[in-house]
Amino acid sequence: SIWASVSIPYQAGEVEPAPTAAQAEVTITDAFLSAGGDLLVIEGEVRNTGGQQLVVKVDDISLSSSAGMSALRSAAPPLPWEIAPGQTQIIELQYEKPDASTALLSLLGYSFEIRGIP
């Protein structure tokens, strides 16, 4: 089965963002192959922990592996996601299945390793 191990990249000397800046908390809840086996489906949620509206654009999300970047086939709800302060948006991403057993999903600076891809 596919599981996600989570690591948040740490940057030395990172400046704390102002409290009013839009901030996000990203959780991945599930990752699995579609019934046809050609798509990697990733489910999760994005919470806006800041004081301003958070806008998530297609450029803020990528799936990469040793085989390169995977194409995003669909996103639900459709991108861009506009998330009000304190609100949580449940998301689903469908990517072309990477030709690799491990892939890395990047979303708003968070990185999620998805292993065990058949």
Disulfide bonds with the S-S distance in Angstrom:
none
